[in-house]
Structure formats: structure tokens, C-alpha cells
Amino acid sequence: MEHVHRVDLMEAAVGWELLCKSMNINEEKDVENLRNIGLDIVRKCGGLPLAIKVAARVLATKDKTEAEWRKFIDRRAWSVGNLPTELRGALYLSYEALPHYLKQCFLYCALYPEGRFIYRDYLVMSWVAEGFIEEQQGKLLEDTAEEYYYELIHRNLLQPDDYSFDHHRCKMHDLLRQLACYLSGEECFIGDPESLGVINISKLRRSTAVTKTDTVLLSSMDNAEFKVRTFCTDQEPWSVEETFFKRFPCIRVLNLNDSLVKCIPDYIGNLIHLRLIDLDGTNISSLPESIGYLMNLQILNLSRCKDLHILPLAITQLSNLRRLGLADTPINQVPKGIGRLELLNDLEGFPVGGGDGNGKTKDGWKLEELKHLSQLRQLAMVKLERATSYSTDSLLTDKKHLKVLNLYCTEHTDEPYSEEAVRNVEKVFEQLIPPQNLEDLAIGGFFGRRFPTWLGTTHLASVKYLILVDCNSCVHLSSIGQLPNLRYLGIEGAAAVTKIGPEFVGCRGANPRSTDVVVAFPKLESLIIEDMPNWEEWSFVVEEDAATAAATEGGEDGSAEIRKGKAPSPRIQLLSRLKNLVLVDCPKLRALPQQLGQEATSLEVLQLRGAICLKVVDLPFLSVRLSIVGCYRLERVSNLPRVRDLRVHYCPNLRRVEELGSLQQLFLTDDMREMSSLWLPGLQLQCRQRHGEDLDIYTWRKKG
């Protein structure tokens, strides 16, 4: 008999609202016509939110008619009898409704242990290596695989981490993971493979080994060979014997990251089916030349291999290689001819060098060697201070697939750079003009005095994510505010910047009496500014322009409008979508800009740490959380009528906290006990009067 959950009327109504919300059903006509059948579907789902959400995504592919929804509820998949009770119904139906190419991608996620984060880029590489991705004309396999990833999220089969930019990582709900494991049967296993025995392990096709620390993996399996195509490991460090590689003649995906592996034997060249090998974070110091025999190899990840200083000549024979990961690896000797790997689309940690070297190897690659890599999708270059300028500005502009670009110079700790080195690095960066399709840009360790001119132009119209790290010689920031699709901006370490002004938003030189509206940061959601030791002033308009605008609106002197805090001018519209603002270790910043409180109407979270000179926080649109740590001179927090969560630590001069009408939770450390007695009673009284209950107050002892 089919198991049916009892769902009362109230639960059904809540479930129906969730179904409508998940499908964006807003029109009253649709809501009314589909209510009865919708309530039946909610009951079929047992009122479980997960089941309702995945059912909603299946329904979203169908017409919004009672007949179509009736077909959905009558499908045989609702009553599959051989499934465990908790996996029947909507959960199985959501899998059954997937196209074939998404089914195998979904089942692959069962390899991740319960509760573990799944990272988009690694999942994409694995799917490509497994051969799951269908070729589409004019598109890279990785782009198509990324579409698969977001389709699984859209169908609620993967749960995105809302704190990760662009949902680049996710988790799998426990029930959906159980479903994937059940459907994978004996071909997929997570745990200690030695517990299965030779007979059962021979049936495996994919496995994630979860073992104890310092285990020698498969040491008791008597040299048995397995038919496993994918072999991964969990996070515990473990080691292998030399015979380990002989156990997997059919292996396609081999993940040894963060293991205690020190040596890769010559035998690796016999694993002719191998398409992905991940040695990230291992202790290897060399790779055998036999790796050149792996003609099917697509992904070679050597990131964080701290003892690896040289790449074998055979690397350039891997004609099917699609990714070469060298990030945080001290590679200095590389083989000539990297440009022969024409399918390479992900090159992370490209070490730049100027010399020709001796024989067939050299100290770093010249920038010109990138010319032949037309498929590049992700590129990270390091040691750019060693580059020399070249004859063309089109080195990167014609890379039509390039989405991610990281440009890094080596951190300099000795004497200051010479004038010649500064001029050279400025010229090199000026020539590295990205293509217009770029989405993700990072610049680190740049020691020029001015950023490249292309950084603050609409040439980067597609950029969504921008990071500037340790650019400590640039006095001014570029006109980043004019990037129309920028959603995340991080600035960390800009020691020469003392003032951020109109040049940042791109309205320098605007006519103060013009009626044109300057729009800045139209889509920015997160702004993170850290380690700005000399930053004192922050504004968005020239002060005399603000005064002129106020006078024009409110009187000859404009003083009334200025006192009232009205917006100085309609000429600038900025940060309308900003949700998250973080300011860390900005000890000289004296005040937040007035326009921030007037324009950032979507602001949800503000974090302040180490803003020693800041005296006032007054942001009427801030709606969720204010966290303040180590703001020693802060005196007043007020006019925050929408904030629900306030957290304060080590603000010894905070004498006034008021006008927080929606406050529900207050977190205080022990050091705030005496000072908070000045304003805490007022907050408690306000909460009782407005909400009829006491304010939730939490105190904790701050460690360190």
C-alpha cells in the first residue's frame, strides 16, 4: 500500500503558498483555477517543503492548466513500490522527469559525503572527464556543464550556498542524496572500500574513500584490480603504496588531493583511460615523463604542490589537456611549447618569465605563448613583474571564451621597485586588455601608480566579480562605478589611497546644474573593503557640488536642506541594490558618506571592524544586521528603524544607541557591560512598548 502523509488544511494552505511562490504564480486567475489540484499535489507531497519545491520545478515545465497538472499527479512515478517510503512520490518523480544527461549528473553528486559542500568548478571538470556533457556547436564543454549545474539548482535538486558569489558552491539535501545513492545501487559507494571485500568492490564504478587518518589506502586488498572509473577521497590525510596505481586499470577520474602522496610512479603512463588526475595539495616534487602517454588526459591539477618546481617536457604532448592547474605551486622551470595544447581552456598559475632558458625548458613562459590558446576560458597569470611589453594589444581581446582572468605580481618585501620596473609593469598591464565577454577579474600585487585605463571603462561591461588585492601604490581607484553588471567588489590593501571620491563612481567633472542622472554601481550587491590604513575620506560627489545642489532645491543658502539630511541632488543614483557592506581595518576613516544612507535602500548587512576614527553610524535603510568590532571612538548608533540584529564588541565610547524600533536580538561581549548600561534600558523599554516582549540579549566572552 502506498504510504500517504496526513496533511491538515492549514498545512495544505501553507504548502499551496509555497508551491505558488516556487513557480512564481502571481495572477489571481491562475491561483484560483489551480488551487484545488494544487492542494491535492501538496497532500501527495505530504506537506514536505522539499517535495513541494521539486514538484514545483517539474510543474513549471508544463502548461498552467488543471488538465496538465492532473496528468502530473496521475503519473505512475508517484507509486513506485521498490523505493524506500521517504524517497517515493515527488522526490523520485523529480528525478524521473530529468532528461538523460541531467540524470547521470545528478547521480554523480552522490559521491559527496553528507553535508559536504560541492564546488561548481570541480563538479564541472568531473562531469566533462566522465563524458557526461553533450557537445554543442560553438560552445565549450565546460560552459555546457555549468548550465547543467545551474539547471539542477533551478530544479531544487541541488541547494545553493547563498553566501557564495554566483552560487559557485552548493549542497545536496540529505533525502535527495539518499535517493541518488539508492538509484546508483552497487555501482557507487562512500566509506572505507576495504570494508566491502574484493567481491563487492569489483562491482564498483565510482567510490569516495572515507578512512581514518594516516591510513595506507587499500593496503590489505592483495594487489586486486578494480573496475572503478572514478575514485575520490574525503578530507582525512592518507597515503598509498606504489602498487596503488596498478589497482585501477580502468580509472578515468582519480582524485588524490590533500593526500600524503609523495611520488607518482612511472606506471602512471599505463592508465590510458585516465582523464582527470587531481594532485592538489600533495607532497610530490616531480612528475614522471611517462605522463606524456596519457593521451586522453583532460585535467591535470597540481595546485598547492609546494615541492614541485619543474614540469616535465612530456606535458606538451598531452594534446587533449583542457585544464592545467598550477596555482600556489612554485613552478619555475617549464617546457617550451605550451601553445601546442590547443584545447587548453583553463590555465591557472601561468608563470610569466622573460628569459629564453636553455635547451627545451625555460624559467617561465613569455606572454606571447598565449596567442595560440584560443579556447581559454579561465586564465590566471603570476609573476607578471617579469613580463616585458610586446608588440600588440590584442593578446587577450580575441579570446571569445575567456570568462575568468587573474593578473598577479609577486609580493615584494625587499627594497622599493625601481622607476623602470614601475613603468614596465604599468605598460604591461595596459596592454593586457581583456575581452568584452570577461565576467570575473582579479588584480593582485600590482605596484604601478595608476591602474590600467581599461579597468574603469564600459569595455568591461560583462564583469560581475572584481577583486583588487595589495595594489598599494595606486593613489586613486578607477571609475569602477560605471561597470554596468558588477555585482561583487572587493578591495583589499590599498595603502596609498587617502580619499575615495567622485572618480570612484565615475562622475568626476559632471556639470553640477545638469539634469542628467549619473547611475553608479547599478547592480552591485556586495562591497568589501579591507586593510586601507591611510583612507580618511569617503564621498560620492564633490562637496561644493552638493552644497550648490542643496541651495538650488531648498533656498538661497540651502542650509535647511543640509540640516534635514535631504539628498543633495538628483544627479546621482548609486548602490541601489547593495545588500552587504563590509569595512575592515580602515583605522583613519572618519565618516560614512551621507549619500550611502540616502541611496543604498536595499542594504541588509553592515560589518565594521577596526574603523577606529568612526564616530557615528546612521543608516535608515539598513534592514537586517549591524556588526561593530573594535571601533574605539564610535559614540552613536542611531536612526536604524529596520535593523533586527545588533552585535557590538569593544566600542568603549559608545554612549548612545537609539531609534532601533525593529531590533529583536542584541549581542554584547563582556567588555560592553558597563557602557551598554547607558542605553540598554531604553532599548528594552522600546521593545516592550512596540512588540510586547523583551529584547533577546546575548552576552559572550570574546576569545583572543
N, C-alpha and C positions, 0 to 999 in steps of 0.2 A: 504494500500500500504506500502511496506517495505521502511523504511527510509534509504536513501543512502547518505553518505557524499561525497562531491565533493573533489577529490584529484588530484591536478595538477601533471604534470610529475616530477617536481623537488621533491615534497613531496613524490611521489611514489618511486623515486630513493633512497631517504634518508630512507624511510621505508623498502625498499628491503635490504639495507645495514644493517639495524638494525635486520631484520629477519635472515640474514646470520650470523651476529655476535652472535645472541641469540642461534643459532643452531650449531655454530662452523663449518659452511660450508666454507671451505677454498680452496678446489680444484677447479681449473678453469673450469674443465669439468662440475662439479655439478652446479656451479654458472651459466654457460651459458645455460645448459639444463633446469634449473628450473626457469630462470629469468621471462619468460612471465607469467607462472602460479603463480609465486611468487608475481609479480606486481598486478595480479588480487586479490590475498589474501590481499595484503596491501590495495587495494581500498575497499575491503569488510570490512576491519578493520577501514575504514575512516581515515587512516593515523595516528591513535592514538597509541602512543608508548606502552601504557599498553596493548591494544588489540593485537598489533603485538607480544609483548613478550609472552603473554599467548597462542596465536595461535602457536608461535614457539615451545613451550613446548609440545603442542599436536602433532604437526608435527614430533617432534623428536622421537616419538614412532612409526613412520611409515617409510616405505622404501622411499629413496630419488629418487622417480620416479614421472613423471608427472601424471601417471595414479592414483597413491595413493593420490597425492595432489589434483587431480581433484575430487576424492571421498570425500575428506575433504571439499572442497569448495561447493560441491553439497548437503551436509547434510542438513536435514530439520531444524536442530537446529539453522541455520542462520536466519530463518524467523519465529521463534516462535512469534505469534501475541499478546499474552496476557501479554507480558513483557513491562515495560516502554522502550521507544525508546533507551535511553542511556545504557540500560543493555542488549540489543539484540546482536546478532552476536557472535563475538569471545569470549566475556566475558561469556555469557551463555554457549557457546559450550565448553569452558574450564572446566566449572563445569559439564556439561553433560558427558564429556569424563572421569570423575573421576570414579575409582572403588567405590563400595558402601561404604566401610569402610572409605574412604577419604572424601566422600560427607558429612557424618554426622560430621566429624571432622572439615571440612571447615565451615559448617553452625554454629557450636558451637561458632566460633570466632565472630559471630555477637553480642555476649553478651558484647563485649568490646566496650566502648564508642568511638566515633570518635576521631582519633588522639592519642589514648592511647597506650602505649607500652604493648605488650603481651609477657610475660615471658615464655620461653620454659618449665622450670621445673614445673611451676604451671599448664600450659596447659596440660602437660603430666599426672599429677596427676588427673586432672579433667576428661580427656578422659578415664583413667583407671576406675575411680569411676562411670562414666556413662555407662560403659560396652561396649565402642566403639572398644576396642582393641582385635583383634583376637589372640588367643593363638598359639604360635609356639613352637615346641618341643625344649627344651634345652635353651629357651630364656625367660628372664623376660618380663612381660607385659610392663614395663617402657622402656626397650630397644626398643621394637617394636614400642611403641608410639613415641619415639624420632625419629625413622626412618620415621614415618608418618609426623612429624613436618618438617623434612628436605625435604621430598618429596613435601610438599606444597610450601616450599620455592623454590625448584628446578623448580616447575611448575609456578613460579611467582604469586602464589595466596596469598602468604604472602611476605612482604618486609622486609628483614633482616636489622637490625641496624648495619651498617658497623663498628661502633665504639665499638661494643660489641664483646668480645672474643668468637670465635666459634659460632657467630650469636645466642647467647643464648636469645636474645630478638628481637622482630620484631614488625611491624605494619601491618595493613590491609589498602590497598588503599581504598579511600572513595567510589569509584564506586563498587569495589568488596564487600565492606561491605554493600552497598545498595542492591547488588544482594543477599547476604546471608540473609539480613533482609527480603527482598521481598519473597524469596523462603521459609523462615521459617514461613511466614504467621502470623496467630494469636497466634501461639504457643510460640513466642519469643517477648519480649518487653523490651525496655530500656527507663527508665523515672520514674516518680512518679507513682507507682502502684495504689495509691488511686484515681488517675485521671481516671482510667478505669471504676470504678464501679464494683460491685460484680459480675454482669453477665459476663462481658468481662474478668475479672481477673480469673474467673473459667475456662476459656479456656486455660490459660497459662500453659506451661510446663517448660519454662525457662525464668528467668527475672533478670535484673540488675536494682536495685533501685537507681535512681538519685534523691536525695531530698535536701532540704535546710538544712543548719547547725542547729544542736540541735533539729532536728525533732524527735518525738516519732513515729517510723515507724508503719504504719497500725493501728494507734490508733483509727481511725474513721470507721473501717470496721466491727464493731458489731460482733466480735468473729466468723466471717465467716471462713470456712475451704476452702483451695485451693488445687488443684491437682498438684501444681508446684513440679517438680523434682529437679530443680536447682534454687537457689536463691542467688544472689550476690549483693554486694553494691558497689557504687562508692566511691570516696575518702573523701567526706564530713563526719565529725563525726555525729553520730546519736545514739539514744538509743531505747530500746524496753521495752514494758511491759512484765510481767511474762506470760501473755496469748499468747505472740508472738509465742512461740514454739508449741502451740496447733493448730495453723493455718495450719500446714504443715504435715499432716499425711503421705504423700507420698514422702517426701523430701529425695533426695539422696545426693545432694551436697548443703551444707549450708556454705556460706562464710560471716562471721561476722567480718573480720579483721578490725582493727583500729576503731571499733565502741565503744560506751560508755557502752557496756555491762559489768556489774559488777558481775552478779550472773547467774549461769546456774542451772535451777530448776531440781528437781528430775524427772520431767515429761520427760526430755530428753531421759530417758530409754525406752519410748514408741515409739520412732521414729525408728522402727525396720528396715526400709529401708535405713537408713542413712549410707552412705559410706564415706563421706568426711565432716568434720567439721573444719573450719578454724577460730581459735580464736586469731590469730596473732595480737599482739599489743593491746589487750583488757585489762580491769582492773580487771579481775577475780582473786580471791585469793584462789579458791578451785574448785574442780570438784566433783560432787556427785558420790557416789558408784554405783548409778543406771546406770552409763555409761557402766558398765560391761554387761548390757543386749543388747548392740548394737553389736550383733554377726556378722553383715555384715560390720561393720566399717573397712575401709581400711586406711584412712588418718586422723590423729589427729594432728593438728598443733597448738602448744602452744608457739611458738616463741615470744619473746618480751613481755611476760606477766610478768611485773615487780613485781607483788604482789603475784605470785604463788611460794610457797616454798615446796610444798609436792604433790606427785602424789598418787591418791587413790589406794588401794590394787586391785581394780577391773580391773586396766589396764592390768594385766597379764591374764585376761580372754578373751581378745579381740583376738581370735585365727586367725582372718583374717587380722589383722593390718599389713599394708605394710610400712607405714611411721609414725614416731613419731618425731615431731619437737619440740625441747626444747632450741633452740639457744637463747642466751641472756635472758634466764629465770633463776632466782636464785633458781632453784630446789636444795634442799639439802636432803630431805627425799624421798627415792624411795622404791618401794616394791621389795621384793626378787622374783626371777623367771622370769626376763626379757627374759632369754634364751628360755622360753616356746613359745615365739611368733616366730615360725619358718619361717613364711612368711615375717617377717620384713626385708626390704631391704634398708630402708632409716632411719637412726638414727642420728639425728642432735642435738648435745648438750649432748652427753652421759657424765654424771658427774662421774668422777672417784673417788672412795673412798677406803680406806684401811680397815676400821673397819667393824665388823660383825653387829653392831647395836643391837637393842633389838626387840624381837618379830618378826613380819613379815615385818618390814621396817628397813632401814639402811641408813647411811649417804654416799650416792654414791654407785655405783656398782664397783665390782672388775673387772679387765680386763678379768679374766678367764670366765666371764659370756658371753663374745662374742663368745666363742668357738662353741656354738650351733647355732649361727645365720649364717648359711652357705649361705643365699641368699643376704647378704649385698652387696649393690650397691653403697651407699653413707654413709660415717661414719665420724662424727665429734666428737672428744673427748675433754673434757675440764677438768681442774684441774688435769692435768697429774703429777704435782709435788707431788700429794698424792698417786700415784701408787707405788707399790712395785714390784721388779723384780720377775719373775716367772720362771718356770722350762723349758719352751720350747720357741724356736724362731719361731714357725710355727703358732702363734696365728692369723696372718693376711695373711700369704703367701698362704694359701689354699683357700682364698676367691676368687674364679674364676670370680665372677661377680663384684668385687669391682673396681669402676672407680674413685671415689672421696674420698679423705682421708684428714681430717683436724686434726692436732695434736696441742693442745693448753695447755700451762701452764697459771696459774693465774698471772696477773700483780702484781709484788712485789714492794711495796712502802716503806716498813719498813727497818729494818736492812738487811745487805747483807746475802745471803744464806750461810749456813754452808758448810764446806767441805764435810760433809756426804751427805747433800742434793744435792750438785753438782754431786758427784759420783753416787748417786742413779738415778738422772734424766738422766745422760748420759747412764747408764746401761739400764734403761727402754726404752729409745728411740732406743738404739742399738738393742734391741730385737723386736721392732715394725717394722719388715721388711715387706714392702708392697708386694703385689703380682705383678707379672710381667705385668699384664694387667692394672695396675693403669694408669690413664690419667691426674688426677688433684690432686695436692698435695699442702697443706699449712701447714707451721710450724710457730707457734706464741708463744712468751713469753718464748722460750727455754733459760735456763740460764746455760746450760753446756758450757764448754770452747772449746769443739770441736763438730762439727756436727757428727751425726751417719755416719759410714763408708759407708753404703749402699746409701747415698744421692748422692755421686759423682761417681756412677758406672753405667755400662750399664744394671744393673739389672732393672733400671727404664727406659727401652728402649721405653716404650709406653707413658711416661709422656709428655703432651703437655703444661701444665699450672703449674707453680711453683711460690709460694709466700713464702717469708721468712720475718716475721714481728717481730720486737723487740727481736731479738736474740743478745742481747747486750754484751754477754760475750765471744763470739767466735772471736778469733783473726784473723783467716783465713776463707775464703769461700771455699766450697768444689769444686771439679772439675766438675762444672755444665756444662761446655762447651762440655763435652763428652756425654750429653744426646741427642741421635740422632734425636728425634722428638719434642724437646722442641720448642714451638712457642711463649710463653709469660713467661717472668721472671720479677718478682717484688721483690725488696729488700728494706725493709723499717725499719730503725732503726737497726744499727749495730755499736754501739758506740766504740767497741774495735778494729775495723778494721782501720788500718792506711795505708795499701797498698793492692791493688789488682794487682796480678801479674800472672805469668805463671801457678800457681796452679789452678787459676780460669778457664782457658781454658783446663787444663789437659795435658800440655806439659812440666811440670817440669821434669828435668833430661833427656830431649831428647838430642840426640847426635847432636851437632851443625853442624857437617860435613855430617850428614846423608842426603841422597837424598829423604827419605820418607817424604810425605806431611802430616802434622798434621792438621786434619779438626776439627774446633771447632764451636759450635753453628750453625750447618749446616742449620737448619730450623727456627731459632729464628727470629721473626718479630717485637716484642715489648720488649724493655728493659727499665724498670722503676726503678730508684734508688733514694731513698728519705731518708732524715734525717740521714746522715752519718757525724756526727760532727767532727770526727777526721781523716777522709780519706784524705790523702795527695797525694799519687802517684797512677797512673793507667798505667799499661803496660801489654803487652801480651807475651813478650819474655824477657829473661834475657839480660840486656844491653850489657854485654860482648859478648854474642852470636850474637846480632845484629851487633856489630862492626866487629866481625870475618866474618860474612856472607857478609857484605858490602865490606870488603877487598878482599874476595875471588872473588867477582863478578867484582870489578872495579879497582883494583890496590893494591899495597902493603899496603898503609895506609887506603884505602877506603874512604878518605876524600871527594873526588869529588862526590861519590855516596851519601854520607851522606848529603852533602850540597844541592845536587839536590833533595833530598827527595825521592829517589827511595826506593822501598820495600827492606828491609834489607835481606830478604831470602825467597825462595820459599817453605821453610819447613812448613809454617803455613798458612792455609786458614781459615778465620773466618768471621762470621757475613755477609755472602754473601746475605742473604735475609732480613737483618734488615731494617725495614721501619720506626719505631718510637722509638726515644731515648729521655728519659726524665730524667733530673738530677735536683733534688730539694733539697735545704738546705744541700749542701755539701760545707761548707764555707772554708775548707782548701785545696780543690782540686786545684792543681797548673796548670795542663795542661791536655788536652785530648791526648790520646795515638796516636802516629804517625800512627800506623797500622790501626786505625779507619778510617782515611782519605784515606788510600790506599786500604782497603779491603771491607768496607761497601758500596759497589757500588749501592745498592738498597735503600739507606737511603732517606726518604722523609721528615720527620719532626724531628726537634731537638728543645727541650724546655729546657732552662736553667733558673733556678730561685735560687737565693741565693748562687751562686758559686762565693764568694767574691774574692778569690785569682786568679781566671782565668783571663789571660791577652790576649789570642789570640784565635780566632775561625777561623779555616782554614780547610774546609771540601769540597773538589771539587765535590763530588758526591751528596751532599745534593740537592734535586730537588724541594721541594715544599715550606716549611715554616721553618723559624728560628725565635724563640720567646725567647727574653732575658729580664729577670726581675731581678733587684737588684744585678747585677754583678758589684760591685763598682770599681774594679781595671781593668776591661776589657778595653784594649787600642785599639785593632784592630780586625775588622771583614773583612776578605778578601778571595779571591780565592773561591768564591761561584758562579761559572758561570751559574748554573742551577736554583738557588733559585728564586721563583716568589713572595714570600711574606715574608717581614721582619717586626718584631714587637719589639720595644725597649722601655723599661721603667726603669728609674733610673739607668743609667750607666754613672755616671758623668765624667768618664775619657775616654770615647770612642771617640778618636780623629781621627781615620781612619776607613772608611767604603768604600771599593773599590772592583773592579773586580766582580761585580754582574750584569753581562751582560743580564740576563733574568728577572731582577726584574721588577714587574708590580705594586705591592702595597707596600706602606710603612706606618706603623702605629707608631706614636710617641705620648708620653704623654707630657704634658706641661713642665715637668722638663727637657726634652731633647731639648728644643727650642734653647738655646744658644750653646750647644755643637754640635748639628747637623748642625749648620751654617758652620762648618769647612768642612763638606763632602757632605752635601745635594746638593749644586750646581753642584758638579761633577757627582753625581748620575743622576740628572735631565738632564744634558748635554748628558751623556752616553745614557740615554733612548731615547732622541730625535734623536741622531745620528743612533742608531740601530733599533729603532722601528717607528720613525717618529711621535711620540706623547709624551705628557708629562707623567711623572710618577704620578700615583694616590697616593696622600699623604693624610693621615687621622690623625688628632690630636684629642685627647680626654683627659678629666680630669680624672685621676685615683682616684677612690673612696678609702677612708681609707688611 
